[in-house]
C-alpha cells in the first residue's frame, strides 16, 4: 500500500506539471482527492490493516495528501495568473491606433434664432419672462380682449384640455401674467412654444415658437414702438434694413400694425423671397389696448404701452432660406449640421 501511495504522488506530480488550464488541474484534483479518488479509496481501506500498518500507512498517506494539496494550490495560482496574463494580452489597447472622432452637436436653427432675437432685445434693456404652456382660457383669450366670438376660440383652431384649460395659442398670456404681478415700468419679451390645430404642411405646424414683447410705462407712444422695432430690425438683419408699418387689427392692441422689413436677400429690389415686392412681413405690433392694461389693474390714464409678436419659424425660414417648416422638426442631422 505504501508503494501505491508513492506511485499516486509521482503520477500526480507528473500530471500537474503538464496541466495548463484550471479545468485540467481540477480534473487531476478530483481523480486523486475526490470522493472516488485514488487516495481517498486507499484511506477508506485502511480499516483492514493491522494497528502497526495503520500507523505507518496513515502517516505516509497524510504526507502524500498534504504534498499533493500544496502542489495543487500552487498550480491553481499559476494557471489563474497565466489566464489573466493571456486576457490582458488579448484585451490590450493599441494606443497608436487612431481613436474614433467624437461627434460634436450643434444648436438647432430655431434655438439660434431665439437666442439672436432675445439678445437684440436684451441689449435694449428687455428682460425675459416665461409662463406655462398649459394655460387658462381667461389668460389666453378673455384677458387679451378676444371676445367669445373670436374665431381662434373655436374647437377647430385650439387644443382644449377642458372648457377652461387649453394649450396656449400664443405667448401673450405671459404678458397678461406679467401685468398682473408686476407694476410699471415693464419691459419684457416672452419666447416659447405655442400650439394650434393646424395640419402640417410647408408653412404650418401644430406646434411652433413665438417671441412677444411688452413695454408699459408713462408716456409710451407709437413713436417708441416704431423706434424700438426699427432698431431691432437693423440689429437682426443688418444696418441697411428699412422698416414699413401697415395698419392692421389685433384685439389686444389699438392702434395695431404689421411691420415689414426690406428684403435682406435682394436689398429691396425684388426677388423670389419677397415675391418681387422688396418687402417681407415680419411681425405684428401695436399700442396695448386699455382693456388689457385694466386686467393687470394698471391706471390707463397714467400708463400706456406697446406690444409686439413674431413667429420664430418664419424669421428662421426667411433668414436661412428654409422653404419647408417641417424640416425644423424632423431631426435630420444632415439638415441641422448645416447650421454649425
C-alpha positions as CSV (number, residue, x, y, z in Angstrom):
1,X,0.0,0.0,0.0
2,X,2.9,2.3,0.7
3,X,4.2,1.6,-2.8
4,X,0.8,2.5,-4.2
5,X,0.8,5.8,-2.2
6,X,4.2,6.7,-3.6
7,X,3.0,5.9,-7.1
8,X,-0.1,8.1,-6.7
9,X,2.2,11.0,-5.6
10,X,4.6,10.7,-8.5
11,X,1.8,10.4,-11.1
12,X,0.0,13.4,-9.6
13,X,3.2,15.5,-9.8
14,X,3.8,14.4,-13.4
15,X,0.2,15.2,-14.4
16,X,0.1,18.6,-12.7
17,X,3.4,19.6,-14.3
18,X,1.7,19.1,-17.7
19,X,-1.6,20.8,-16.7
20,X,-2.1,24.1,-18.5
21,X,-5.6,25.2,-17.5
22,X,-7.9,25.4,-14.5
23,X,-10.1,22.7,-15.9
24,X,-7.2,20.2,-16.3
25,X,-5.9,20.9,-12.8
26,X,-9.4,20.4,-11.3
27,X,-9.7,17.1,-13.2
28,X,-6.5,15.9,-11.5
29,X,-7.7,17.0,-8.1
30,X,-10.9,15.1,-8.5
31,X,-9.1,12.0,-9.8
32,X,-6.7,11.9,-6.7
33,X,-8.6,13.7,-3.9
34,X,-12.2,13.4,-4.9
35,X,-14.8,11.3,-3.2
36,X,-13.9,8.4,-5.5
37,X,-10.3,9.5,-5.9
38,X,-7.3,7.1,-5.7
39,X,-6.0,8.5,-2.4
40,X,-9.5,8.6,-0.9
41,X,-10.0,4.9,-1.7
42,X,-6.8,3.9,0.0
43,X,-7.7,5.9,3.1
44,X,-11.0,4.1,3.3
45,X,-9.4,0.7,3.0
46,X,-7.0,1.3,6.0
47,X,-9.6,-0.3,8.3
48,X,-8.4,-3.7,7.2
49,X,-4.8,-3.1,8.2
50,X,-3.2,-4.1,11.5
51,X,-2.6,-1.3,14.1
52,X,1.1,-1.1,13.2
53,X,0.4,-0.8,9.4
54,X,-2.4,1.7,10.1
55,X,0.1,4.0,11.8
56,X,2.8,3.8,9.2
57,X,0.4,3.9,6.2
58,X,-1.6,6.7,7.8
59,X,1.4,8.9,8.3
60,X,2.5,8.3,4.7
61,X,-1.0,8.9,3.3
62,X,-1.3,12.2,5.2
63,X,2.1,13.3,3.9
64,X,1.2,12.4,0.3
65,X,-2.2,14.2,0.6
66,X,-0.6,17.4,2.1
67,X,2.1,17.4,-0.6
68,X,-0.5,16.9,-3.4
69,X,-2.7,19.7,-2.0
70,X,0.3,22.0,-1.8
71,X,1.2,21.3,-5.4
72,X,-2.5,21.7,-6.4
73,X,-2.8,25.1,-4.8
74,X,0.4,26.3,-6.5
75,X,-0.8,25.0,-9.8
76,X,-4.2,26.7,-9.4
77,X,-2.5,30.0,-8.7
78,X,-0.2,29.5,-11.7
79,X,-2.9,28.8,-14.2
80,X,-5.0,31.6,-12.8
81,X,-2.1,34.1,-13.3
82,X,-1.5,32.7,-16.8
83,X,-5.1,33.1,-17.8
84,X,-5.1,36.7,-16.5
85,X,-2.0,37.4,-18.5
86,X,-3.5,35.9,-21.6
87,X,-6.6,38.0,-21.1
88,X,-4.6,41.2,-20.7
89,X,-2.7,40.5,-23.9
90,X,-6.0,39.7,-25.7
91,X,-7.6,43.0,-24.4
92,X,-4.6,45.1,-24.9
93,X,-5.4,48.6,-26.3
94,X,-3.3,49.7,-29.2
95,X,-2.7,53.3,-28.2
96,X,-1.1,54.1,-31.5
97,X,-4.4,53.3,-33.4
98,X,-6.4,56.5,-34.2
99,X,-9.4,56.9,-31.9
100,X,-13.0,57.3,-33.1
101,X,-13.8,61.0,-33.7
102,X,-16.2,62.5,-31.2
103,X,-19.4,63.9,-32.8
104,X,-19.9,67.4,-31.6
105,X,-23.6,68.6,-31.6
106,X,-24.8,71.8,-33.0
107,X,-27.5,74.2,-31.9
108,X,-30.9,73.8,-33.6
109,X,-31.6,76.7,-36.1
110,X,-34.7,77.7,-34.0
111,X,-32.6,77.9,-30.9
112,X,-30.1,80.0,-32.7
113,X,-32.9,82.3,-33.9
114,X,-34.5,82.6,-30.5
115,X,-31.1,83.4,-28.9
116,X,-30.3,86.0,-31.6
117,X,-33.7,87.8,-31.3
118,X,-33.5,87.6,-27.4
119,X,-30.0,89.0,-27.4
120,X,-31.1,92.0,-29.5
121,X,-33.9,92.9,-27.2
122,X,-31.9,92.3,-24.0
123,X,-29.3,94.7,-25.4
124,X,-32.1,97.3,-25.4
125,X,-33.0,96.6,-21.8
126,X,-35.7,94.0,-22.1
127,X,-35.8,91.0,-19.6
128,X,-37.1,87.6,-20.4
129,X,-40.5,86.4,-18.9
130,X,-41.7,82.8,-19.1
131,X,-45.0,81.1,-18.4
132,X,-46.8,77.8,-18.6
133,X,-47.7,76.2,-22.0
134,X,-50.9,74.9,-20.5
135,X,-53.0,78.0,-19.9
136,X,-56.4,79.1,-18.8
137,X,-59.0,80.4,-21.4
138,X,-59.1,83.6,-19.4
139,X,-55.3,84.3,-19.8
140,X,-55.2,83.2,-23.4
141,X,-58.3,85.0,-24.7
142,X,-60.5,87.0,-22.3
143,X,-57.7,89.0,-20.7
144,X,-56.4,89.8,-24.2
145,X,-59.7,91.4,-25.2
146,X,-60.6,88.4,-27.5
147,X,-64.4,88.2,-27.2
148,X,-66.5,85.0,-27.1
149,X,-67.0,85.0,-30.8
150,X,-63.3,85.4,-31.8
151,X,-62.5,82.7,-34.4
152,X,-59.4,81.5,-32.6
153,X,-61.6,80.3,-29.7
154,X,-63.2,77.7,-31.9
155,X,-62.5,74.0,-31.1
156,X,-61.1,73.5,-34.6
157,X,-58.4,76.2,-34.0
158,X,-57.3,75.5,-30.5
159,X,-56.3,72.4,-28.4
160,X,-58.7,72.4,-25.4
161,X,-58.0,70.2,-22.4
162,X,-61.1,71.2,-20.6
163,X,-63.6,74.0,-21.2
164,X,-61.4,76.4,-19.2
165,X,-57.9,75.0,-19.9
166,X,-56.0,74.8,-23.2
167,X,-52.6,74.7,-24.8
168,X,-51.7,78.3,-25.3
169,X,-52.1,79.5,-28.9
170,X,-49.6,82.4,-28.4
171,X,-47.1,83.6,-25.7
172,X,-49.3,86.6,-25.0
173,X,-50.6,85.0,-21.8
174,X,-47.1,85.6,-20.4
175,X,-47.7,89.3,-20.9
176,X,-51.0,89.0,-19.0
177,X,-49.3,87.3,-16.1
178,X,-46.6,89.9,-16.1
179,X,-49.2,92.7,-16.0
180,X,-51.0,91.1,-13.0
181,X,-47.9,90.5,-10.9
182,X,-45.6,93.4,-11.9
183,X,-46.1,97.2,-11.7
184,X,-44.8,99.6,-14.4
185,X,-42.3,100.2,-15.8
186,X,-42.5,96.9,-17.6
187,X,-40.1,95.8,-20.4
188,X,-40.2,92.1,-21.2
189,X,-40.0,89.6,-24.0
190,X,-41.6,86.1,-23.8
191,X,-40.2,83.4,-26.1
192,X,-41.8,80.0,-26.1
193,X,-43.8,77.2,-27.7
194,X,-47.4,77.6,-28.9
195,X,-50.0,75.2,-30.2
196,X,-52.8,75.4,-32.7
197,X,-54.9,72.9,-34.6
198,X,-53.0,73.2,-37.9
199,X,-52.5,70.4,-40.4
200,X,-48.7,70.1,-41.0
201,X,-47.6,71.4,-44.4
202,X,-44.7,73.5,-45.8
203,X,-45.8,76.6,-43.8
204,X,-47.9,75.3,-41.0
205,X,-47.3,73.2,-37.9
206,X,-49.5,72.3,-34.8
207,X,-46.5,73.4,-32.7
208,X,-44.5,76.5,-33.3
209,X,-42.5,79.2,-31.5
210,X,-43.2,82.8,-30.8
211,X,-41.4,85.8,-29.2
212,X,-43.6,88.5,-28.0
213,X,-42.7,91.8,-26.3
214,X,-44.4,94.2,-23.9
215,X,-43.4,97.7,-22.8
216,X,-45.6,99.6,-20.3
217,X,-44.6,103.0,-18.8
218,X,-45.6,106.6,-18.6
219,X,-45.6,108.4,-21.9
220,X,-45.1,105.4,-24.2
221,X,-46.2,106.3,-27.7
222,X,-46.3,104.8,-31.2
223,X,-43.0,106.5,-31.9
224,X,-41.4,104.4,-29.2
225,X,-42.8,101.3,-30.8
226,X,-41.5,102.2,-34.2
227,X,-38.1,103.3,-33.0
228,X,-37.7,100.1,-31.0
229,X,-38.7,97.8,-33.8
230,X,-36.6,99.7,-36.4
231,X,-33.5,99.3,-34.2
232,X,-34.4,95.6,-33.7
233,X,-34.6,95.0,-37.5
234,X,-31.3,96.7,-38.2
235,X,-29.5,94.7,-35.5
236,X,-31.0,91.4,-36.6
237,X,-30.9,91.8,-40.4
238,X,-28.3,94.5,-41.0
239,X,-27.8,98.2,-40.6
240,X,-29.2,98.9,-44.1
241,X,-32.5,97.3,-43.3
242,X,-35.6,99.5,-43.7
243,X,-38.9,99.1,-42.0
244,X,-42.5,99.8,-43.0
245,X,-45.6,99.8,-40.8
246,X,-49.1,98.9,-42.3
247,X,-52.4,99.3,-40.4
248,X,-53.9,96.1,-39.1
249,X,-56.2,94.8,-36.4
250,X,-55.5,92.8,-33.3
251,X,-58.0,92.6,-30.4
252,X,-55.3,93.3,-27.8
253,X,-53.7,96.4,-29.4
254,X,-55.2,99.7,-30.7
255,X,-54.0,101.0,-33.0
256,X,-52.4,97.9,-34.5
257,X,-49.9,97.4,-37.3
258,X,-47.9,94.8,-39.2
259,X,-44.2,95.6,-39.7
260,X,-42.4,94.8,-43.0
261,X,-38.6,94.8,-43.4
262,X,-36.8,95.5,-46.7
263,X,-35.8,92.2,-48.2
264,X,-32.4,91.1,-46.9
265,X,-31.9,88.9,-49.9
266,X,-32.2,91.5,-52.6
267,X,-32.0,94.7,-50.7
268,X,-35.5,95.7,-51.7
269,X,-35.0,95.3,-55.4
270,X,-37.5,92.4,-55.6
271,X,-36.7,88.6,-55.7
272,X,-38.3,85.2,-55.1
273,X,-38.1,85.6,-51.3
274,X,-40.0,88.8,-51.2
275,X,-42.2,87.8,-54.1
276,X,-41.0,90.8,-56.1
277,X,-42.2,93.4,-53.6
278,X,-39.0,94.2,-52.0
279,X,-40.6,93.9,-48.5
280,X,-41.1,91.0,-46.1
281,X,-43.8,90.9,-43.4
282,X,-42.0,90.1,-40.2
283,X,-44.2,90.8,-37.1
284,X,-47.4,92.3,-35.7
285,X,-47.5,95.1,-33.1
286,X,-49.5,97.9,-31.7
287,X,-50.3,100.0,-28.6
288,X,-51.7,97.9,-25.8
289,X,-55.4,98.1,-25.6
290,X,-56.7,99.8,-22.4
291,X,-58.9,96.7,-21.6
292,X,-55.7,94.6,-21.4
293,X,-54.0,97.0,-19.1
294,X,-57.0,97.1,-16.8
295,X,-56.7,93.3,-16.3
296,X,-53.5,94.0,-14.5
297,X,-55.0,96.8,-12.5
298,X,-52.9,99.4,-14.3
299,X,-54.1,103.0,-14.4
300,X,-54.8,103.6,-18.1
301,X,-54.9,107.4,-17.6
302,X,-51.3,107.3,-16.4
303,X,-49.7,104.4,-18.3
304,X,-49.6,103.3,-21.9
305,X,-47.6,100.6,-23.6
306,X,-46.9,98.7,-26.8
307,X,-46.7,95.0,-27.7
308,X,-45.2,93.0,-30.5
309,X,-45.2,89.4,-31.6
310,X,-43.3,87.4,-34.2
311,X,-43.1,83.7,-35.3
312,X,-39.6,82.3,-34.7
313,X,-40.0,79.7,-37.5
314,X,-41.0,82.5,-40.0
315,X,-37.9,84.5,-39.1
316,X,-35.6,81.5,-39.3
317,X,-37.1,80.4,-42.7
318,X,-36.6,83.8,-44.1
319,X,-33.1,84.3,-42.7
320,X,-31.7,80.9,-43.6
321,X,-33.7,80.2,-46.8
322,X,-35.7,77.3,-45.5
323,X,-38.7,76.6,-47.6
324,X,-40.4,73.9,-45.5
325,X,-41.2,74.4,-41.8
326,X,-41.3,70.6,-41.3
327,X,-37.6,70.4,-41.7
328,X,-37.2,72.0,-38.3
329,X,-38.9,69.1,-36.6
330,X,-37.7,66.0,-38.5
331,X,-34.4,65.9,-36.5
332,X,-32.5,65.1,-39.7
333,X,-28.8,65.8,-38.8
334,X,-28.0,66.4,-42.4
335,X,-30.2,69.5,-42.2
336,X,-29.2,70.6,-38.6
337,X,-25.5,70.2,-39.3
338,X,-25.7,73.0,-41.9
339,X,-26.0,75.5,-39.0
340,X,-22.6,74.9,-37.4
